Amino acid sequence: MLRPRISLRLMRADELADDPSPDACVEVTLGPLIPTYECNSAMFAEPLRITPADLLRLHMESDLALGEIRAEAVRADVAWQRHLGRWYEEGRVAVADSEPEVTLLRRVLDGLRRQVLAPV
């Protein structure tokens, strides 16, 4: 499976000489994108030009979004651990509170005694 890769390039002054937006001097290029079930070959996105301020804003916003994702994953894990703990506790209490099946135990013991007393 291919993994997306992002590369940045600061454009040279001669590339921006007659450009209508010379402030957009950072070129962002995505590596091969993950193939989908519809398309088995890798796809490449066109390079994107942005300003250094936009690049900084993109970095900060992606850090915030990743932080929110991490926090949500931690919250989900804590909730799952609590649920699992309650489930184990309920099971342990149910086993501790149940009375042993006396009749069944008596039959098992009688069967074991018969095997021990029976001549081999």
DRENPA-3360 file (N, C-alpha, C; in nm, 2 decimals, always signed):
BEGIN
1 = MLRPRISL = +0.09/-0.12/+0.00/+0.00/+0.00/+0.00/+0.09/+0.12/+0.00 ~ +0.06/+0.22/-0.08/+0.14/+0.34/-0.09/+0.09/+0.44/+0.01 ~ +0.18/+0.51/+0.07/+0.15/+0.61/+0.17/+0.17/+0.75/+0.11 ~ +0.07/+0.84/+0.14/+0.09/+0.98/+0.09/+0.21/+1.04/+0.15 ~ +0.28/+1.12/+0.07/+0.40/+1.19/+0.12/+0.39/+1.33/+0.07 ~ +0.42/+1.43/+0.16/+0.41/+1.57/+0.12/+0.55/+1.62/+0.11 ~ +0.58/+1.69/+0.01/+0.71/+1.76/+0.00/+0.68/+1.91/-0.03 ~ +0.77/+1.99/+0.03/+0.76/+2.14/+0.01/+0.89/+2.18/-0.07;
9 = RLMRADEL = +0.86/+2.29/-0.15/+0.98/+2.35/-0.22/+0.96/+2.50/-0.23 ~ +1.06/+2.57/-0.19/+1.05/+2.71/-0.20/+1.09/+2.74/-0.35 ~ +1.00/+2.81/-0.42/+1.03/+2.84/-0.56/+1.14/+2.94/-0.58 ~ +1.21/+2.93/-0.69/+1.32/+3.02/-0.72/+1.26/+3.15/-0.77 ~ +1.34/+3.26/-0.75/+1.30/+3.39/-0.79/+1.27/+3.40/-0.94 ~ +1.35/+3.33/-1.03/+1.33/+3.33/-1.17/+1.20/+3.26/-1.21 ~ +1.15/+3.17/-1.13/+1.02/+3.10/-1.15/+0.90/+3.20/-1.12 ~ +0.93/+3.30/-1.04/+0.82/+3.39/-0.99/+0.83/+3.52/-1.06;
17 = ADDPSPDA = +0.92/+3.54/-1.16/+0.95/+3.67/-1.22/+0.82/+3.74/-1.28 ~ +0.75/+3.67/-1.37/+0.63/+3.73/-1.43/+0.51/+3.67/-1.38 ~ +0.51/+3.61/-1.26/+0.39/+3.54/-1.20/+0.30/+3.64/-1.14 ~ +0.16/+3.62/-1.16/+0.06/+3.72/-1.11/+0.05/+3.71/-0.96 ~ +0.10/+3.60/-0.89/+0.09/+3.59/-0.75/+0.23/+3.54/-0.70 ~ +0.32/+3.63/-0.69/+0.46/+3.59/-0.65/+0.47/+3.56/-0.50 ~ +0.36/+3.60/-0.42/+0.36/+3.57/-0.28/+0.35/+3.42/-0.26 ~ +0.28/+3.35/-0.35/+0.26/+3.21/-0.34/+0.38/+3.14/-0.39;
25 = CVEVTLGP = +0.49/+3.14/-0.30/+0.62/+3.09/-0.35/+0.66/+2.95/-0.29 ~ +0.56/+2.89/-0.22/+0.59/+2.76/-0.16/+0.50/+2.66/-0.24 ~ +0.57/+2.56/-0.30/+0.51/+2.46/-0.38/+0.49/+2.33/-0.29 ~ +0.37/+2.29/-0.27/+0.33/+2.17/-0.20/+0.30/+2.06/-0.30 ~ +0.37/+1.95/-0.29/+0.35/+1.84/-0.37/+0.31/+1.71/-0.29 ~ +0.20/+1.65/-0.33/+0.17/+1.52/-0.26/+0.23/+1.41/-0.34 ~ +0.28/+1.31/-0.27/+0.34/+1.19/-0.33/+0.22/+1.11/-0.38 ~ +0.25/+0.99/-0.42/+0.14/+0.90/-0.48/+0.03/+0.88/-0.37;
33 = LIPTYECN = -0.09/+0.89/-0.42/-0.20/+0.88/-0.33/-0.24/+0.73/-0.33 ~ -0.31/+0.69/-0.22/-0.34/+0.55/-0.20/-0.44/+0.51/-0.31 ~ -0.42/+0.40/-0.38/-0.51/+0.35/-0.48/-0.64/+0.31/-0.42 ~ -0.75/+0.33/-0.49/-0.88/+0.29/-0.44/-0.92/+0.16/-0.51 ~ -1.03/+0.10/-0.47/-1.07/-0.03/-0.54/-1.11/+0.00/-0.68 ~ -1.15/+0.12/-0.72/-1.18/+0.15/-0.86/-1.06/+0.17/-0.95 ~ -0.95/+0.22/-0.88/-0.83/+0.24/-0.96/-0.71/+0.18/-0.89 ~ -0.65/+0.08/-0.96/-0.54/+0.00/-0.89/-0.41/+0.07/-0.91;
41 = SAMFAEPL = -0.40/+0.17/-0.99/-0.27/+0.24/-1.01/-0.26/+0.36/-0.92 ~ -0.14/+0.40/-0.88/-0.12/+0.52/-0.80/-0.16/+0.65/-0.87 ~ -0.21/+0.74/-0.80/-0.25/+0.87/-0.86/-0.16/+0.98/-0.80 ~ -0.13/+1.08/-0.88/-0.05/+1.19/-0.83/-0.13/+1.32/-0.85 ~ -0.13/+1.40/-0.74/-0.20/+1.53/-0.74/-0.11/+1.64/-0.80 ~ -0.18/+1.74/-0.86/-0.10/+1.85/-0.91/-0.04/+1.93/-0.80 ~ +0.08/+1.98/-0.81/+0.14/+2.06/-0.71/+0.05/+2.19/-0.68 ~ +0.05/+2.23/-0.55/-0.03/+2.34/-0.51/+0.07/+2.45/-0.46;
49 = RITPADLL = +0.04/+2.57/-0.50/+0.12/+2.68/-0.46/+0.05/+2.76/-0.35 ~ +0.12/+2.79/-0.24/+0.06/+2.87/-0.13/+0.17/+2.97/-0.08 ~ +0.12/+3.06/+0.00/+0.21/+3.16/+0.06/+0.27/+3.09/+0.19 ~ +0.39/+3.15/+0.23/+0.45/+3.10/+0.36/+0.35/+3.11/+0.48 ~ +0.27/+3.22/+0.48/+0.17/+3.24/+0.59/+0.06/+3.13/+0.58 ~ +0.02/+3.09/+0.46/-0.08/+2.98/+0.44/-0.02/+2.85/+0.49 ~ +0.11/+2.83/+0.46/+0.18/+2.71/+0.50/+0.18/+2.70/+0.66 ~ +0.21/+2.81/+0.72/+0.21/+2.81/+0.87/+0.07/+2.79/+0.92;
57 = RLHMESDL = -0.03/+2.85/+0.86/-0.17/+2.83/+0.91/-0.21/+2.68/+0.89 ~ -0.17/+2.62/+0.77/-0.20/+2.48/+0.75/-0.14/+2.39/+0.85 ~ -0.01/+2.42/+0.89/+0.06/+2.35/+0.99/-0.01/+2.35/+1.12 ~ -0.04/+2.48/+1.16/-0.11/+2.50/+1.29/-0.25/+2.43/+1.30 ~ -0.32/+2.44/+1.19/-0.46/+2.38/+1.19/-0.45/+2.23/+1.18 ~ -0.36/+2.18/+1.11/-0.34/+2.03/+1.11/-0.30/+1.98/+1.24 ~ -0.21/+2.05/+1.31/-0.17/+2.01/+1.45/-0.29/+2.01/+1.54 ~ -0.37/+2.12/+1.53/-0.49/+2.12/+1.62/-0.59/+2.01/+1.59;
65 = ALGEIRAE = -0.61/+1.98/+1.46/-0.70/+1.87/+1.42/-0.65/+1.73/+1.47 ~ -0.51/+1.71/+1.45/-0.46/+1.59/+1.50/-0.46/+1.58/+1.65 ~ -0.45/+1.69/+1.72/-0.46/+1.69/+1.87/-0.60/+1.65/+1.91 ~ -0.70/+1.70/+1.84/-0.84/+1.67/+1.87/-0.87/+1.52/+1.84 ~ -0.81/+1.47/+1.73/-0.83/+1.32/+1.70/-0.76/+1.24/+1.81 ~ -0.64/+1.28/+1.85/-0.57/+1.20/+1.96/-0.65/+1.21/+2.09 ~ -0.71/+1.32/+2.12/-0.79/+1.34/+2.25/-0.91/+1.25/+2.24 ~ -0.98/+1.25/+2.12/-1.10/+1.17/+2.11/-1.06/+1.02/+2.12;
73 = AVRADVAW = -0.95/+0.98/+2.06/-0.90/+0.84/+2.07/-0.88/+0.80/+2.22 ~ -0.81/+0.89/+2.30/-0.79/+0.87/+2.44/-0.92/+0.86/+2.51 ~ -1.01/+0.95/+2.49/-1.14/+0.94/+2.55/-1.22/+0.81/+2.52 ~ -1.21/+0.77/+2.40/-1.28/+0.64/+2.36/-1.21/+0.52/+2.43 ~ -1.08/+0.53/+2.44/-1.00/+0.42/+2.51/-1.04/+0.41/+2.66 ~ -1.05/+0.53/+2.72/-1.08/+0.53/+2.86/-1.23/+0.48/+2.88 ~ -1.32/+0.52/+2.80/-1.46/+0.47/+2.81/-1.46/+0.32/+2.79 ~ -1.38/+0.27/+2.69/-1.38/+0.13/+2.67/-1.32/+0.05/+2.79;
81 = QRHLGRWY = -1.22/+0.11/+2.85/-1.16/+0.04/+2.97/-1.25/+0.04/+3.08 ~ -1.33/+0.15/+3.10/-1.43/+0.16/+3.21/-1.54/+0.05/+3.18 ~ -1.59/+0.05/+3.06/-1.69/-0.05/+3.02/-1.64/-0.19/+3.05 ~ -1.52/-0.22/+3.01/-1.46/-0.35/+3.02/-1.45/-0.38/+3.17 ~ -1.40/-0.29/+3.25/-1.39/-0.31/+3.39/-1.52/-0.34/+3.46 ~ -1.63/-0.26/+3.42/-1.76/-0.29/+3.47/-1.81/-0.43/+3.43 ~ -1.78/-0.47/+3.31/-1.82/-0.60/+3.26/-1.75/-0.71/+3.34 ~ -1.62/-0.70/+3.37/-1.54/-0.79/+3.45/-1.60/-0.80/+3.59;
89 = EEGRVAVA = -1.62/-0.68/+3.65/-1.67/-0.67/+3.78/-1.81/-0.74/+3.79 ~ -1.90/-0.72/+3.70/-2.03/-0.78/+3.70/-2.02/-0.93/+3.69 ~ -1.93/-0.98/+3.60/-1.90/-1.12/+3.59/-1.85/-1.18/+3.72 ~ -1.75/-1.11/+3.78/-1.69/-1.17/+3.90/-1.80/-1.17/+4.01 ~ -1.88/-1.07/+4.03/-1.98/-1.07/+4.13/-2.09/-1.18/+4.10 ~ -2.12/-1.20/+3.98/-2.22/-1.30/+3.94/-2.17/-1.44/+3.98 ~ -2.04/-1.46/+3.95/-1.98/-1.59/+3.98/-1.97/-1.61/+4.13 ~ -1.93/-1.51/+4.20/-1.92/-1.51/+4.35/-2.05/-1.53/+4.42;
97 = DSEPEVTL = -2.15/-1.47/+4.36/-2.29/-1.48/+4.43/-2.36/-1.61/+4.40 ~ -2.32/-1.68/+4.29/-2.40/-1.80/+4.26/-2.36/-1.92/+4.35 ~ -2.47/-1.99/+4.39/-2.45/-2.10/+4.48/-2.40/-2.22/+4.39 ~ -2.31/-2.30/+4.45/-2.27/-2.42/+4.37/-2.39/-2.51/+4.35 ~ -2.39/-2.58/+4.24/-2.49/-2.68/+4.21/-2.46/-2.80/+4.29 ~ -2.52/-2.81/+4.40/-2.50/-2.92/+4.50/-2.52/-3.06/+4.44 ~ -2.63/-3.07/+4.37/-2.67/-3.20/+4.31/-2.57/-3.24/+4.21 ~ -2.53/-3.15/+4.13/-2.43/-3.18/+4.02/-2.29/-3.22/+4.09;
105 = LRRVLDGL = -2.25/-3.15/+4.19/-2.13/-3.18/+4.26/-2.14/-3.32/+4.32 ~ -2.25/-3.35/+4.38/-2.27/-3.48/+4.45/-2.26/-3.59/+4.35 ~ -2.32/-3.57/+4.23/-2.31/-3.68/+4.13/-2.17/-3.70/+4.07 ~ -2.10/-3.58/+4.06/-1.96/-3.59/+4.01/-1.87/-3.67/+4.12 ~ -1.89/-3.64/+4.24/-1.81/-3.70/+4.35/-1.85/-3.85/+4.36 ~ -1.98/-3.88/+4.34/-2.02/-4.02/+4.35/-1.96/-4.10/+4.23 ~ -1.95/-4.04/+4.11/-1.89/-4.10/+3.99/-1.74/-4.12/+4.01 ~ -1.68/-4.03/+4.07/-1.53/-4.04/+4.10/-1.51/-4.15/+4.20;
113 = RRQVLAPV = -1.59/-4.17/+4.30/-1.58/-4.27/+4.40/-1.60/-4.41/+4.34 ~ -1.69/-4.42/+4.25/-1.72/-4.55/+4.19/-1.60/-4.59/+4.10 ~ -1.54/-4.49/+4.03/-1.42/-4.53/+3.95/-1.31/-4.57/+4.04 ~ -1.29/-4.51/+4.15/-1.18/-4.54/+4.24/-1.20/-4.68/+4.30 ~ -1.33/-4.71/+4.34/-1.36/-4.84/+4.41/-1.37/-4.95/+4.31 ~ -1.40/-4.92/+4.19/-1.42/-5.03/+4.09/-1.29/-5.10/+4.06 ~ -1.29/-5.24/+4.06/-1.17/-5.31/+4.02/-1.13/-5.29/+3.88 ~ -1.00/-5.28/+3.85/-0.95/-5.25/+3.72/-0.91/-5.38/+3.65;
% end
